[in-house]
Amino acid sequence: MSPLARTRGREGRSMAQAKKITMYALALFILYTIINQPARAADLVQVGFVGISNGAKSIGQFMHDLVN
């Protein structure tokens, strides 16, 4: 194996570890928010669903306009 390939392998592993740490930190933050401020967490979830709903409606309208 070439030195470059070994370096890329190490970089890939360190990126995977960084991603894993980031996901754990995000999960802890979400749990902390839900436990300490459940009303605020519910508001954030509602905002997220409204955003997804609006996006889906916009895509549907675009497709409808594209066909007509």
mmCIF file of the N, C-alpha and C atoms, coordinates in Angstrom:
data_MODEL
# 
_entry.id   MODEL 
# 
loop_
_atom_site.group_PDB 
_atom_site.id 
_atom_site.type_symbol 
_atom_site.label_atom_id 
_atom_site.label_alt_id 
_atom_site.label_comp_id 
_atom_site.label_asym_id 
_atom_site.label_entity_id 
_atom_site.label_seq_id 
_atom_site.pdbx_PDB_ins_code 
_atom_site.Cartn_x 
_atom_site.Cartn_y 
_atom_site.Cartn_z 
_atom_site.occupancy 
_atom_site.B_iso_or_equiv 
_atom_site.pdbx_formal_charge 
_atom_site.auth_seq_id 
_atom_site.auth_comp_id 
_atom_site.auth_asym_id 
_atom_site.auth_atom_id 
_atom_site.pdbx_PDB_model_num 
ATOM 1   N N  . MET A 1 1  ? 0.852   -1.172 0.000   1.00 0.00 ? 1  MET A N  1 
ATOM 2   C CA . MET A 1 1  ? 0.000   0.000  0.000   1.00 0.00 ? 1  MET A CA 1 
ATOM 3   C C  . MET A 1 1  ? 0.900   1.237  0.000   1.00 0.00 ? 1  MET A C  1 
ATOM 4   N N  . SER A 1 2  ? 0.525   2.212  -0.810  1.00 0.00 ? 2  SER A N  1 
ATOM 5   C CA . SER A 1 2  ? 1.326   3.423  -0.919  1.00 0.00 ? 2  SER A CA 1 
ATOM 6   C C  . SER A 1 2  ? 1.127   4.306  0.314   1.00 0.00 ? 2  SER A C  1 
ATOM 7   N N  . PRO A 1 3  ? 2.103   5.159  0.591   1.00 0.00 ? 3  PRO A N  1 
ATOM 8   C CA . PRO A 1 3  ? 1.951   6.069  1.740   1.00 0.00 ? 3  PRO A CA 1 
ATOM 9   C C  . PRO A 1 3  ? 0.724   6.972  1.608   1.00 0.00 ? 3  PRO A C  1 
ATOM 10  N N  . LEU A 1 4  ? 0.395   7.378  0.388   1.00 0.00 ? 4  LEU A N  1 
ATOM 11  C CA . LEU A 1 4  ? -0.775  8.231  0.177   1.00 0.00 ? 4  LEU A CA 1 
ATOM 12  C C  . LEU A 1 4  ? -2.062  7.486  0.537   1.00 0.00 ? 4  LEU A C  1 
ATOM 13  N N  . ALA A 1 5  ? -2.142  6.232  0.155   1.00 0.00 ? 5  ALA A N  1 
ATOM 14  C CA . ALA A 1 5  ? -3.326  5.438  0.472   1.00 0.00 ? 5  ALA A CA 1 
ATOM 15  C C  . ALA A 1 5  ? -3.446  5.246  1.980   1.00 0.00 ? 5  ALA A C  1 
ATOM 16  N N  . ARG A 1 6  ? -2.332  5.049  2.669   1.00 0.00 ? 6  ARG A N  1 
ATOM 17  C CA . ARG A 1 6  ? -2.380  4.905  4.128   1.00 0.00 ? 6  ARG A CA 1 
ATOM 18  C C  . ARG A 1 6  ? -2.848  6.195  4.779   1.00 0.00 ? 6  ARG A C  1 
ATOM 19  N N  . THR A 1 7  ? -2.381  7.335  4.266   1.00 0.00 ? 7  THR A N  1 
ATOM 20  C CA . THR A 1 7  ? -2.793  8.632  4.817   1.00 0.00 ? 7  THR A CA 1 
ATOM 21  C C  . THR A 1 7  ? -4.288  8.842  4.617   1.00 0.00 ? 7  THR A C  1 
ATOM 22  N N  . ARG A 1 8  ? -4.793  8.512  3.448   1.00 0.00 ? 8  ARG A N  1 
ATOM 23  C CA . ARG A 1 8  ? -6.223  8.667  3.188   1.00 0.00 ? 8  ARG A CA 1 
ATOM 24  C C  . ARG A 1 8  ? -7.044  7.767  4.092   1.00 0.00 ? 8  ARG A C  1 
ATOM 25  N N  . GLY A 1 9  ? -6.539  6.564  4.370   1.00 0.00 ? 9  GLY A N  1 
ATOM 26  C CA . GLY A 1 9  ? -7.236  5.663  5.273   1.00 0.00 ? 9  GLY A CA 1 
ATOM 27  C C  . GLY A 1 9  ? -7.334  6.233  6.671   1.00 0.00 ? 9  GLY A C  1 
ATOM 28  N N  . ARG A 1 10 ? -6.251  6.835  7.146   1.00 0.00 ? 10 ARG A N  1 
ATOM 29  C CA . ARG A 1 10 ? -6.257  7.461  8.473   1.00 0.00 ? 10 ARG A CA 1 
ATOM 30  C C  . ARG A 1 10 ? -7.198  8.647  8.512   1.00 0.00 ? 10 ARG A C  1 
ATOM 31  N N  . GLU A 1 11 ? -7.189  9.448  7.437   1.00 0.00 ? 11 GLU A N  1 
ATOM 32  C CA . GLU A 1 11 ? -8.089  10.610 7.391   1.00 0.00 ? 11 GLU A CA 1 
ATOM 33  C C  . GLU A 1 11 ? -9.546  10.166 7.409   1.00 0.00 ? 11 GLU A C  1 
ATOM 34  N N  . GLY A 1 12 ? -9.845  9.096  6.696   1.00 0.00 ? 12 GLY A N  1 
ATOM 35  C CA . GLY A 1 12 ? -11.208 8.585  6.671   1.00 0.00 ? 12 GLY A CA 1 
ATOM 36  C C  . GLY A 1 12 ? -11.652 8.105  8.036   1.00 0.00 ? 12 GLY A C  1 
ATOM 37  N N  . ARG A 1 13 ? -10.757 7.426  8.758   1.00 0.00 ? 13 ARG A N  1 
ATOM 38  C CA . ARG A 1 13 ? -11.101 6.956  10.096  1.00 0.00 ? 13 ARG A CA 1 
ATOM 39  C C  . ARG A 1 13 ? -11.290 8.120  11.052  1.00 0.00 ? 13 ARG A C  1 
ATOM 40  N N  . SER A 1 14 ? -10.436 9.136  10.946  1.00 0.00 ? 14 SER A N  1 
ATOM 41  C CA . SER A 1 14 ? -10.578 10.273 11.860  1.00 0.00 ? 14 SER A CA 1 
ATOM 42  C C  . SER A 1 14 ? -11.850 11.066 11.551  1.00 0.00 ? 14 SER A C  1 
ATOM 43  N N  . MET A 1 15 ? -12.229 11.133 10.268  1.00 0.00 ? 15 MET A N  1 
ATOM 44  C CA . MET A 1 15 ? -13.477 11.806 9.912   1.00 0.00 ? 15 MET A CA 1 
ATOM 45  C C  . MET A 1 15 ? -14.669 11.016 10.441  1.00 0.00 ? 15 MET A C  1 
ATOM 46  N N  . ALA A 1 16 ? -14.592 9.693  10.378  1.00 0.00 ? 16 ALA A N  1 
ATOM 47  C CA . ALA A 1 16 ? -15.672 8.865  10.902  1.00 0.00 ? 16 ALA A CA 1 
ATOM 48  C C  . ALA A 1 16 ? -15.792 9.043  12.412  1.00 0.00 ? 16 ALA A C  1 
ATOM 49  N N  . GLN A 1 17 ? -14.657 9.132  13.097  1.00 0.00 ? 17 GLN A N  1 
ATOM 50  C CA . GLN A 1 17 ? -14.690 9.349  14.541  1.00 0.00 ? 17 GLN A CA 1 
ATOM 51  C C  . GLN A 1 17 ? -15.248 10.730 14.864  1.00 0.00 ? 17 GLN A C  1 
ATOM 52  N N  . ALA A 1 18 ? -14.873 11.733 14.090  1.00 0.00 ? 18 ALA A N  1 
ATOM 53  C CA . ALA A 1 18 ? -15.400 13.082 14.313  1.00 0.00 ? 18 ALA A CA 1 
ATOM 54  C C  . ALA A 1 18 ? -16.904 13.112 14.089  1.00 0.00 ? 18 ALA A C  1 
ATOM 55  N N  . LYS A 1 19 ? -17.368 12.404 13.075  1.00 0.00 ? 19 LYS A N  1 
ATOM 56  C CA . LYS A 1 19 ? -18.802 12.349 12.808  1.00 0.00 ? 19 LYS A CA 1 
ATOM 57  C C  . LYS A 1 19 ? -19.529 11.657 13.952  1.00 0.00 ? 19 LYS A C  1 
ATOM 58  N N  . LYS A 1 20 ? -18.943 10.589 14.465  1.00 0.00 ? 20 LYS A N  1 
ATOM 59  C CA . LYS A 1 20 ? -19.561 9.856  15.569  1.00 0.00 ? 20 LYS A CA 1 
ATOM 60  C C  . LYS A 1 20 ? -19.643 10.737 16.814  1.00 0.00 ? 20 LYS A C  1 
ATOM 61  N N  . ILE A 1 21 ? -18.593 11.455 17.119  1.00 0.00 ? 21 ILE A N  1 
ATOM 62  C CA . ILE A 1 21 ? -18.573 12.347 18.283  1.00 0.00 ? 21 ILE A CA 1 
ATOM 63  C C  . ILE A 1 21 ? -19.603 13.458 18.113  1.00 0.00 ? 21 ILE A C  1 
ATOM 64  N N  . THR A 1 22 ? -19.681 14.010 16.911  1.00 0.00 ? 22 THR A N  1 
ATOM 65  C CA . THR A 1 22 ? -20.652 15.070 16.637  1.00 0.00 ? 22 THR A CA 1 
ATOM 66  C C  . THR A 1 22 ? -22.082 14.567 16.808  1.00 0.00 ? 22 THR A C  1 
ATOM 67  N N  . MET A 1 23 ? -22.355 13.369 16.326  1.00 0.00 ? 23 MET A N  1 
ATOM 68  C CA . MET A 1 23 ? -23.708 12.812 16.460  1.00 0.00 ? 23 MET A CA 1 
ATOM 69  C C  . MET A 1 23 ? -24.054 12.556 17.930  1.00 0.00 ? 23 MET A C  1 
ATOM 70  N N  . TYR A 1 24 ? -23.090 12.056 18.709  1.00 0.00 ? 24 TYR A N  1 
ATOM 71  C CA . TYR A 1 24 ? -23.336 11.863 20.139  1.00 0.00 ? 24 TYR A CA 1 
ATOM 72  C C  . TYR A 1 24 ? -23.603 13.196 20.840  1.00 0.00 ? 24 TYR A C  1 
ATOM 73  N N  . ALA A 1 25 ? -22.827 14.220 20.488  1.00 0.00 ? 25 ALA A N  1 
ATOM 74  C CA . ALA A 1 25 ? -23.023 15.533 21.097  1.00 0.00 ? 25 ALA A CA 1 
ATOM 75  C C  . ALA A 1 25 ? -24.400 16.095 20.731  1.00 0.00 ? 25 ALA A C  1 
ATOM 76  N N  . LEU A 1 26 ? -24.799 15.917 19.485  1.00 0.00 ? 26 LEU A N  1 
ATOM 77  C CA . LEU A 1 26 ? -26.113 16.387 19.053  1.00 0.00 ? 26 LEU A CA 1 
ATOM 78  C C  . LEU A 1 26 ? -27.228 15.649 19.790  1.00 0.00 ? 26 LEU A C  1 
ATOM 79  N N  . ALA A 1 27 ? -27.076 14.343 19.943  1.00 0.00 ? 27 ALA A N  1 
ATOM 80  C CA . ALA A 1 27 ? -28.083 13.557 20.669  1.00 0.00 ? 27 ALA A CA 1 
ATOM 81  C C  . ALA A 1 27 ? -28.173 14.001 22.129  1.00 0.00 ? 27 ALA A C  1 
ATOM 82  N N  . LEU A 1 28 ? -27.033 14.257 22.754  1.00 0.00 ? 28 LEU A N  1 
ATOM 83  C CA . LEU A 1 28 ? -27.046 14.734 24.137  1.00 0.00 ? 28 LEU A CA 1 
ATOM 84  C C  . LEU A 1 28 ? -27.712 16.098 24.248  1.00 0.00 ? 28 LEU A C  1 
ATOM 85  N N  . PHE A 1 29 ? -27.438 16.977 23.296  1.00 0.00 ? 29 PHE A N  1 
ATOM 86  C CA . PHE A 1 29 ? -28.059 18.297 23.304  1.00 0.00 ? 29 PHE A CA 1 
ATOM 87  C C  . PHE A 1 29 ? -29.570 18.181 23.161  1.00 0.00 ? 29 PHE A C  1 
ATOM 88  N N  . ILE A 1 30 ? -30.018 17.318 22.258  1.00 0.00 ? 30 ILE A N  1 
ATOM 89  C CA . ILE A 1 30 ? -31.461 17.130 22.059  1.00 0.00 ? 30 ILE A CA 1 
ATOM 90  C C  . ILE A 1 30 ? -32.105 16.596 23.330  1.00 0.00 ? 30 ILE A C  1 
ATOM 91  N N  . LEU A 1 31 ? -31.488 15.595 23.940  1.00 0.00 ? 31 LEU A N  1 
ATOM 92  C CA . LEU A 1 31 ? -32.035 15.056 25.188  1.00 0.00 ? 31 LEU A CA 1 
ATOM 93  C C  . LEU A 1 31 ? -32.063 16.109 26.289  1.00 0.00 ? 31 LEU A C  1 
ATOM 94  N N  . TYR A 1 32 ? -31.000 16.885 26.401  1.00 0.00 ? 32 TYR A N  1 
ATOM 95  C CA . TYR A 1 32 ? -30.932 17.953 27.404  1.00 0.00 ? 32 TYR A CA 1 
ATOM 96  C C  . TYR A 1 32 ? -32.063 18.956 27.197  1.00 0.00 ? 32 TYR A C  1 
ATOM 97  N N  . THR A 1 33 ? -32.281 19.343 25.939  1.00 0.00 ? 33 THR A N  1 
ATOM 98  C CA . THR A 1 33 ? -33.334 20.309 25.640  1.00 0.00 ? 33 THR A CA 1 
ATOM 99  C C  . THR A 1 33 ? -34.716 19.741 25.961  1.00 0.00 ? 33 THR A C  1 
ATOM 100 N N  . ILE A 1 34 ? -34.945 18.484 25.600  1.00 0.00 ? 34 ILE A N  1 
ATOM 101 C CA . ILE A 1 34 ? -36.246 17.867 25.859  1.00 0.00 ? 34 ILE A CA 1 
ATOM 102 C C  . ILE A 1 34 ? -36.503 17.769 27.353  1.00 0.00 ? 34 ILE A C  1 
ATOM 103 N N  . ILE A 1 35 ? -35.501 17.407 28.121  1.00 0.00 ? 35 ILE A N  1 
ATOM 104 C CA . ILE A 1 35 ? -35.669 17.234 29.563  1.00 0.00 ? 35 ILE A CA 1 
ATOM 105 C C  . ILE A 1 35 ? -35.856 18.576 30.266  1.00 0.00 ? 35 ILE A C  1 
ATOM 106 N N  . ASN A 1 36 ? -35.055 19.568 29.901  1.00 0.00 ? 36 ASN A N  1 
ATOM 107 C CA . ASN A 1 36 ? -35.083 20.845 30.614  1.00 0.00 ? 36 ASN A CA 1 
ATOM 108 C C  . ASN A 1 36 ? -36.129 21.829 30.101  1.00 0.00 ? 36 ASN A C  1 
ATOM 109 N N  . GLN A 1 37 ? -36.465 21.749 28.818  1.00 0.00 ? 37 GLN A N  1 
ATOM 110 C CA . GLN A 1 37 ? -37.429 22.691 28.247  1.00 0.00 ? 37 GLN A CA 1 
ATOM 111 C C  . GLN A 1 37 ? -38.354 21.954 27.276  1.00 0.00 ? 37 GLN A C  1 
ATOM 112 N N  . PRO A 1 38 ? -39.250 21.125 27.795  1.00 0.00 ? 38 PRO A N  1 
ATOM 113 C CA . PRO A 1 38 ? -40.093 20.332 26.890  1.00 0.00 ? 38 PRO A CA 1 
ATOM 114 C C  . PRO A 1 38 ? -41.010 21.178 26.002  1.00 0.00 ? 38 PRO A C  1 
ATOM 115 N N  . ALA A 1 39 ? -41.506 22.288 26.507  1.00 0.00 ? 39 ALA A N  1 
ATOM 116 C CA . ALA A 1 39 ? -42.371 23.137 25.682  1.00 0.00 ? 39 ALA A CA 1 
ATOM 117 C C  . ALA A 1 39 ? -41.587 23.729 24.511  1.00 0.00 ? 39 ALA A C  1 
ATOM 118 N N  . ARG A 1 40 ? -40.383 24.175 24.788  1.00 0.00 ? 40 ARG A N  1 
ATOM 119 C CA . ARG A 1 40 ? -39.522 24.727 23.726  1.00 0.00 ? 40 ARG A CA 1 
ATOM 120 C C  . ARG A 1 40 ? -39.171 23.645 22.702  1.00 0.00 ? 40 ARG A C  1 
ATOM 121 N N  . ALA A 1 41 ? -38.884 22.431 23.178  1.00 0.00 ? 41 ALA A N  1 
ATOM 122 C CA . ALA A 1 41 ? -38.576 21.330 22.272  1.00 0.00 ? 41 ALA A CA 1 
ATOM 123 C C  . ALA A 1 41 ? -39.772 21.023 21.374  1.00 0.00 ? 41 ALA A C  1 
ATOM 124 N N  . ALA A 1 42 ? -40.969 21.049 21.942  1.00 0.00 ? 42 ALA A N  1 
ATOM 125 C CA . ALA A 1 42 ? -42.174 20.804 21.145  1.00 0.00 ? 42 ALA A CA 1 
ATOM 126 C C  . ALA A 1 42 ? -42.363 21.893 20.091  1.00 0.00 ? 42 ALA A C  1 
ATOM 127 N N  . ASP A 1 43 ? -42.086 23.135 20.466  1.00 0.00 ? 43 ASP A N  1 
ATOM 128 C CA . ASP A 1 43 ? -42.180 24.230 19.499  1.00 0.00 ? 43 ASP A CA 1 
ATOM 129 C C  . ASP A 1 43 ? -41.196 24.038 18.346  1.00 0.00 ? 43 ASP A C  1 
ATOM 130 N N  . LEU A 1 44 ? -39.988 23.622 18.662  1.00 0.00 ? 44 LEU A N  1 
ATOM 131 C CA . LEU A 1 44 ? -38.982 23.405 17.622  1.00 0.00 ? 44 LEU A CA 1 
ATOM 132 C C  . LEU A 1 44 ? -39.385 22.268 16.687  1.00 0.00 ? 44 LEU A C  1 
ATOM 133 N N  . VAL A 1 45 ? -39.949 21.208 17.232  1.00 0.00 ? 45 VAL A N  1 
ATOM 134 C CA . VAL A 1 45 ? -40.415 20.098 16.391  1.00 0.00 ? 45 VAL A CA 1 
ATOM 135 C C  . VAL A 1 45 ? -41.548 20.578 15.492  1.00 0.00 ? 45 VAL A C  1 
ATOM 136 N N  . GLN A 1 46 ? -42.459 21.359 16.042  1.00 0.00 ? 46 GLN A N  1 
ATOM 137 C CA . GLN A 1 46 ? -43.569 21.875 15.235  1.00 0.00 ? 46 GLN A CA 1 
ATOM 138 C C  . GLN A 1 46 ? -43.042 22.756 14.101  1.00 0.00 ? 46 GLN A C  1 
ATOM 139 N N  . VAL A 1 47 ? -42.080 23.616 14.393  1.00 0.00 ? 47 VAL A N  1 
ATOM 140 C CA . VAL A 1 47 ? -41.495 24.471 13.357  1.00 0.00 ? 47 VAL A CA 1 
ATOM 141 C C  . VAL A 1 47 ? -40.852 23.613 12.270  1.00 0.00 ? 47 VAL A C  1 
ATOM 142 N N  . GLY A 1 48 ? -40.174 22.548 12.680  1.00 0.00 ? 48 GLY A N  1 
ATOM 143 C CA . GLY A 1 48 ? -39.550 21.653 11.712  1.00 0.00 ? 48 GLY A CA 1 
ATOM 144 C C  . GLY A 1 48 ? -40.571 20.992 10.797  1.00 0.00 ? 48 GLY A C  1 
ATOM 145 N N  . PHE A 1 49 ? -41.665 20.514 11.377  1.00 0.00 ? 49 PHE A N  1 
ATOM 146 C CA . PHE A 1 49 ? -42.699 19.872 10.567  1.00 0.00 ? 49 PHE A CA 1 
ATOM 147 C C  . PHE A 1 49 ? -43.391 20.869 9.655   1.00 0.00 ? 49 PHE A C  1 
ATOM 148 N N  . VAL A 1 50 ? -43.603 22.079 10.119  1.00 0.00 ? 50 VAL A N  1 
ATOM 149 C CA . VAL A 1 50 ? -44.211 23.107 9.267   1.00 0.00 ? 50 VAL A CA 1 
ATOM 150 C C  . VAL A 1 50 ? -43.291 23.396 8.084   1.00 0.00 ? 50 VAL A C  1 
ATOM 151 N N  . GLY A 1 51 ? -42.000 23.469 8.342   1.00 0.00 ? 51 GLY A N  1 
ATOM 152 C CA . GLY A 1 51 ? -41.041 23.700 7.265   1.00 0.00 ? 51 GLY A CA 1 
ATOM 153 C C  . GLY A 1 51 ? -41.045 22.575 6.241   1.00 0.00 ? 51 GLY A C  1 
ATOM 154 N N  . ILE A 1 52 ? -41.079 21.338 6.710   1.00 0.00 ? 52 ILE A N  1 
ATOM 155 C CA . ILE A 1 52 ? -41.128 20.190 5.798   1.00 0.00 ? 52 ILE A CA 1 
ATOM 156 C C  . ILE A 1 52 ? -42.431 20.214 5.001   1.00 0.00 ? 52 ILE A C  1 
ATOM 157 N N  . SER A 1 53 ? -43.532 20.512 5.682   1.00 0.00 ? 53 SER A N  1 
ATOM 158 C CA . SER A 1 53 ? -44.827 20.572 5.003   1.00 0.00 ? 53 SER A CA 1 
ATOM 159 C C  . SER A 1 53 ? -44.836 21.655 3.926   1.00 0.00 ? 53 SER A C  1 
ATOM 160 N N  . ASN A 1 54 ? -44.331 22.817 4.244   1.00 0.00 ? 54 ASN A N  1 
ATOM 161 C CA . ASN A 1 54 ? -44.282 23.907 3.271   1.00 0.00 ? 54 ASN A CA 1 
ATOM 162 C C  . ASN A 1 54 ? -43.397 23.541 2.080   1.00 0.00 ? 54 ASN A C  1 
ATOM 163 N N  . GLY A 1 55 ? -42.285 22.882 2.358   1.00 0.00 ? 55 GLY A N  1 
ATOM 164 C CA . GLY A 1 55 ? -41.402 22.448 1.278   1.00 0.00 ? 55 GLY A CA 1 
ATOM 165 C C  . GLY A 1 55 ? -42.089 21.450 0.363   1.00 0.00 ? 55 GLY A C  1 
ATOM 166 N N  . ALA A 1 56 ? -42.808 20.493 0.942   1.00 0.00 ? 56 ALA A N  1 
ATOM 167 C CA . ALA A 1 56 ? -43.526 19.506 0.138   1.00 0.00 ? 56 ALA A CA 1 
ATOM 168 C C  . ALA A 1 56 ? -44.616 20.172 -0.697  1.00 0.00 ? 56 ALA A C  1 
ATOM 169 N N  . LYS A 1 57 ? -45.329 21.125 -0.111  1.00 0.00 ? 57 LYS A N  1 
ATOM 170 C CA . LYS A 1 57 ? -46.362 21.842 -0.861  1.00 0.00 ? 57 LYS A CA 1 
ATOM 171 C C  . LYS A 1 57 ? -45.750 22.620 -2.025  1.00 0.00 ? 57 LYS A C  1 
ATOM 172 N N  . SER A 1 58 ? -44.604 23.240 -1.785  1.00 0.00 ? 58 SER A N  1 
ATOM 173 C CA . SER A 1 58 ? -43.936 24.004 -2.844  1.00 0.00 ? 58 SER A CA 1 
ATOM 174 C C  . SER A 1 58 ? -43.489 23.096 -3.977  1.00 0.00 ? 58 SER A C  1 
ATOM 175 N N  . ILE A 1 59 ? -42.950 21.930 -3.640  1.00 0.00 ? 59 ILE A N  1 
ATOM 176 C CA . ILE A 1 59 ? -42.537 20.980 -4.673  1.00 0.00 ? 59 ILE A CA 1 
ATOM 177 C C  . ILE A 1 59 ? -43.753 20.507 -5.456  1.00 0.00 ? 59 ILE A C  1 
ATOM 178 N N  . GLY A 1 60 ? -44.854 20.222 -4.754  1.00 0.00 ? 60 GLY A N  1 
ATOM 179 C CA . GLY A 1 60 ? -46.083 19.815 -5.427  1.00 0.00 ? 60 GLY A CA 1 
ATOM 180 C C  . GLY A 1 60 ? -46.603 20.884 -6.361  1.00 0.00 ? 60 GLY A C  1 
ATOM 181 N N  . GLN A 1 61 ? -46.579 22.121 -5.918  1.00 0.00 ? 61 GLN A N  1 
ATOM 182 C CA . GLN A 1 61 ? -47.034 23.238 -6.759  1.00 0.00 ? 61 GLN A CA 1 
ATOM 183 C C  . GLN A 1 61 ? -46.125 23.401 -7.975  1.00 0.00 ? 61 GLN A C  1 
ATOM 184 N N  . PHE A 1 62 ? -44.825 23.249 -7.774  1.00 0.00 ? 62 PHE A N  1 
ATOM 185 C CA . PHE A 1 62 ? -43.875 23.340 -8.890  1.00 0.00 ? 62 PHE A CA 1 
ATOM 186 C C  . PHE A 1 62 ? -44.151 22.253 -9.919  1.00 0.00 ? 62 PHE A C  1 
ATOM 187 N N  . MET A 1 63 ? -44.352 21.029 -9.453  1.00 0.00 ? 63 MET A N  1 
ATOM 188 C CA . MET A 1 63 ? -44.632 19.922 -10.374 1.00 0.00 ? 63 MET A CA 1 
ATOM 189 C C  . MET A 1 63 ? -45.955 20.154 -11.107 1.00 0.00 ? 63 MET A C  1 
ATOM 190 N N  . HIS A 1 64 ? -46.953 20.655 -10.397 1.00 0.00 ? 64 HIS A N  1 
ATOM 191 C CA . HIS A 1 64 ? -48.247 20.950 -11.023 1.00 0.00 ? 64 HIS A CA 1 
ATOM 192 C C  . HIS A 1 64 ? -48.087 22.000 -12.102 1.00 0.00 ? 64 HIS A C  1 
ATOM 193 N N  . ASP A 1 65 ? -47.343 23.066 -11.798 1.00 0.00 ? 65 ASP A N  1 
ATOM 194 C CA . ASP A 1 65 ? -47.121 24.130 -12.775 1.00 0.00 ? 65 ASP A CA 1 
ATOM 195 C C  . ASP A 1 65 ? -46.279 23.644 -13.949 1.00 0.00 ? 65 ASP A C  1 
ATOM 196 N N  . LEU A 1 66 ? -45.372 22.738 -13.691 1.00 0.00 ? 66 LEU A N  1 
ATOM 197 C CA . LEU A 1 66 ? -44.499 22.205 -14.735 1.00 0.00 ? 66 LEU A CA 1 
ATOM 198 C C  . LEU A 1 66 ? -45.310 21.372 -15.729 1.00 0.00 ? 66 LEU A C  1 
ATOM 199 N N  . VAL A 1 67 ? -46.260 20.607 -15.231 1.00 0.00 ? 67 VAL A N  1 
ATOM 200 C CA . VAL A 1 67 ? -47.080 19.763 -16.089 1.00 0.00 ? 67 VAL A CA 1 
ATOM 201 C C  . VAL A 1 67 ? -48.041 20.618 -16.922 1.00 0.00 ? 67 VAL A C  1 
ATOM 202 N N  . ASN A 1 68 ? -48.574 21.662 -16.322 1.00 0.00 ? 68 ASN A N  1 
ATOM 203 C CA . ASN A 1 68 ? -49.557 22.501 -17.044 1.00 0.00 ? 68 ASN A CA 1 
ATOM 204 C C  . ASN A 1 68 ? -48.883 23.497 -17.918 1.00 0.00 ? 68 ASN A C  1 
# 
